[in-house]
Every structure is written in structure tokens, then in C-alpha cells.
Amino acid sequence: MNHIVFFEIQSSQPERDIAFYQSVFNWTFERQAGLPIEYYMITTDGIDGALLQRPTKTPPTEYGTNAYACVIEVRDFEASAKKILDNGGQIALAKFAIPGYAWQGYFIDPDNNVFGIRQLDQKAG
């Protein structure tokens, strides 16, 4: 537990970027319905991930690294979220359900890096 199990790619143009990753790496994409954002699960030959509609403007290239967000699997979403907030983290996107799969949310660390946490739960939703 508490290890990276998933990656996410934010995209300002999901259709364009799905075509890119399919062509380059042969990844498969499946759109997920019922989420608060446009979201596609990615299947790879290694760690699986997702591509989602970017919720904010794309950072300019000269502003530093613009990278994938890692998602960390936790046993207890609420306890982990409390630890994050108690240690100077902030909520970036509040907890939401990936129906039938998990509870997920995004946080900002003290240096403004975004990461996600996920608690697997087949009853999420």
C-alpha cells in the first residue's frame, strides 16, 4: 500500500492526444461515463493509467515541468486526506467516485505538485 499504481495525463485536446499515444505506444483507451470530468482509462503493457480533460489552462513550456500526475493507492481515503491537509497539502479536486472501482481525489503538495490518491472500492458510486 502507499505505492504508485496509476498515472494520469491531462489533455487540453483529448482526441488529439489519444491518437498520439495510440500511434506511438499502442495504448488502448476507454471512455468512462458518469465522472465529473472527461476521462479515458488507458491500458498499457505496464502500469495502467488515464487521460483526462485538463481542468485548467495548459502551463506554458517555459514555466518548468508539465508532467503526468501519479496516483497513490491508499487503504483509507479520508485518513490519508487528513494527513495530507495536516501536513500543509491542499485539495486540488475533491473526492469523487469512479463508479464500481474506487474513490479518488487530487491534492497539491507544499511545492505545488499535484498528485492523486485512490481507495479501491467496488461499491464506490
C-alpha positions as CSV (number, residue, x, y, z in Angstrom):
1,M,0.0,0.0,0.0
2,N,1.0,3.6,-0.4
3,H,2.7,2.9,-3.7
4,I,2.2,4.4,-7.2
5,V,-0.3,2.3,-9.1
6,F,-1.6,4.6,-11.8
7,F,-0.6,7.6,-13.9
8,E,-2.8,10.3,-15.4
9,I,-2.2,12.5,-18.4
10,Q,-4.1,15.8,-18.5
11,S,-5.0,17.0,-22.0
12,S,-6.4,20.2,-23.5
13,Q,-7.4,18.1,-26.6
14,P,-8.1,14.5,-25.6
15,E,-8.9,13.2,-29.1
16,R,-5.6,14.5,-30.4
17,D,-3.6,13.1,-27.5
18,I,-5.4,9.7,-27.5
19,A,-4.5,9.4,-31.2
20,F,-0.9,10.3,-30.4
21,Y,-0.5,7.7,-27.6
22,Q,-2.3,5.0,-29.6
23,S,0.0,5.6,-32.6
24,V,3.2,5.8,-30.6
25,F,2.8,3.2,-27.8
26,N,-0.2,1.2,-29.0
27,W,-2.1,2.0,-25.8
28,T,-5.9,1.4,-25.7
29,F,-8.4,4.0,-24.4
30,E,-11.9,3.5,-23.0
31,R,-14.1,6.5,-22.1
32,Q,-15.6,6.3,-18.6
33,A,-19.1,7.7,-18.1
34,G,-20.6,9.3,-15.0
35,L,-17.5,11.2,-13.9
36,P,-17.3,14.9,-13.2
37,I,-14.6,15.2,-16.0
38,E,-14.0,13.7,-19.5
39,Y,-12.0,10.6,-18.5
40,Y,-10.5,7.7,-20.5
41,M,-8.9,4.6,-18.9
42,I,-5.6,3.6,-20.6
43,T,-4.4,0.0,-20.8
44,T,-0.6,-0.4,-21.3
45,D,1.8,-3.3,-21.1
46,G,2.8,-2.0,-17.6
47,I,1.2,0.4,-15.2
48,D,-2.3,1.4,-16.4
49,G,-3.5,5.0,-16.4
50,A,-6.0,7.5,-17.7
51,L,-6.2,10.6,-19.9
52,L,-8.5,13.3,-18.7
53,Q,-9.7,16.7,-19.9
54,R,-7.3,19.3,-18.4
55,P,-9.3,21.3,-15.8
56,T,-7.2,24.4,-16.2
57,K,-5.1,26.2,-18.8
58,T,-2.1,24.3,-20.1
59,P,1.1,25.7,-18.4
60,P,3.5,27.5,-20.7
61,T,6.5,25.4,-21.7
62,E,9.0,27.9,-20.1
63,Y,7.3,27.5,-16.7
64,G,9.0,24.2,-15.8
65,T,8.0,20.6,-16.0
66,N,4.5,19.8,-17.2
67,A,4.1,16.2,-16.4
68,Y,1.8,13.3,-15.7
69,A,0.2,13.1,-12.3
70,C,0.8,10.0,-10.2
71,V,-1.9,8.3,-8.2
72,I,-1.1,6.6,-5.0
73,E,-3.3,3.7,-3.7
74,V,-4.2,4.1,0.0
75,R,-6.2,2.0,2.4
76,D,-8.3,4.8,3.8
77,F,-9.1,7.9,1.6
78,E,-10.3,10.0,4.5
79,A,-7.4,9.3,6.8
80,S,-4.9,9.9,4.0
81,A,-6.6,13.1,3.0
82,K,-6.5,14.3,6.6
83,K,-2.7,13.6,6.8
84,I,-2.1,15.5,3.6
85,L,-4.0,18.5,4.8
86,D,-2.5,18.4,8.3
87,N,1.0,18.4,6.7
88,G,0.5,21.5,4.5
89,G,-1.2,19.9,1.5
90,Q,-4.2,21.4,-0.2
91,I,-7.2,19.9,-2.1
92,A,-6.9,20.3,-5.9
93,L,-10.1,18.3,-6.8
94,A,-12.3,16.9,-4.1
95,K,-13.0,13.2,-3.6
96,F,-15.2,11.6,-6.3
97,A,-16.3,8.1,-7.2
98,I,-15.1,6.1,-10.2
99,P,-18.3,4.0,-10.1
100,G,-17.7,0.4,-9.2
101,Y,-14.0,0.9,-8.8
102,A,-12.6,3.5,-6.4
103,W,-12.8,6.8,-4.6
104,Q,-10.3,9.3,-5.9
105,G,-9.2,12.9,-5.3
106,Y,-6.3,15.2,-6.1
107,F,-4.1,17.2,-3.8
108,I,-1.3,19.8,-4.0
109,D,1.9,19.3,-2.0
110,P,3.7,22.2,-0.3
111,D,5.7,22.9,-3.5
112,N,2.5,23.0,-5.7
113,N,2.9,19.5,-7.3
114,V,-0.4,17.7,-8.0
115,F,-0.9,14.1,-7.1
116,G,-3.9,11.8,-6.6
117,I,-4.9,9.3,-4.0
118,R,-7.2,6.3,-4.6
119,Q,-9.0,3.9,-2.3
120,L,-10.2,0.9,-4.2
121,D,-13.9,0.2,-3.5
122,Q,-16.2,-1.8,-5.8
123,K,-19.2,0.0,-4.1
124,A,-17.9,3.5,-5.0
125,G,-20.6,5.5,-6.7
